[in-house]
Amino acid sequence: MNPKNSVLAALVTVAFLQFASWAQTAVFEPTSYYVFSLGPATVDVNSLIQTACASGFSAAIYTGSAYDVYREGTAVQTTSADLLGDPKSLVVDGARFHLRVADAAYTYTVRPGESGYDLVISPATRVSMADTLQTVLLSLQELGIVGTDLSMNLRSFDKSSIKGPPPPQGAAIDSALYDLMIAENWFAEADACGITMAGLRVEVVAEKTLGARIPERFAVYVVGETENAAKLLIPIEQLVLLARSGGIGYVRLPYQPTVP
């Protein structure tokens, strides 16, 4: 094993051992999906694309709103939505990525989160938490994805729940957008709710308080603005952060014109 892989393996082992005593007898139930924080992930996106394509992943690589789609490393003429039904998919949007692997026992996803990257596990059957986490973390290591801050403060969500949890306190945000942010599958949720996405970004309107401006950190995402509101194409994981920002009265979906 070369030195780089030795370091990666050590980090994965340390992260997993944080769970060992707690997760040894715990199980993932098929009625829920589970979200862990991986913390900041050490990833070279270009290397990830090459490794994933060589490992049989389908990939959509975004540049702005345009994208190229690859299957097994070969460019194909299809939509990014089509590849998301493949067993292994990778979406890259600038420096950010969304990786999803589905098999008979469970589906796992690594995607941007508020504190780096999140790991989402959605079991199809009752499975051991310890065994599943060890298998997933080692698989991520092989792809060059290493999170150094795996948190035991997991969040679980009922798959059958019609109404999701309320947005966090202080976040003035449309519940449909918060539901998207915490959904097991961002793309399926957006499709079901008619929400416009481009890569790992979502189109929203931020209503401003009187005399306020869009905070500087979000200015790069603004695609249109009036005195009272701004339209943004913003990373999904930053929705609550935007909604909690000073000068923002409410974050919502754009109004859709009605046909008379």
PESUL-V337986 format. One record per helix or strand. SS is the DSSP state (a for helix, b for strand). FROM is the first residue (numbers start at 1). LEN is the number of residues. If there is no record, write none. Layout:
SS|FROM|LEN + SS|FROM|LEN
//
This chain:
a|3|21 + b|27|2 + b|32|8 + b|41|2 + a|45|10 + b|58|6 + b|66|6 + b|74|3 + a|80|4 + b|88|6 + b|96|7 + b|106|8 + b|116|8 + b|127|2 + a|129|14 + b|146|2 + b|155|4 + b|173|1 + a|175|8 + a|186|8 + b|197|2 + b|201|8 + a|216|6 + b|222|4 + b|229|7 + a|236|8 + b|248|5
//
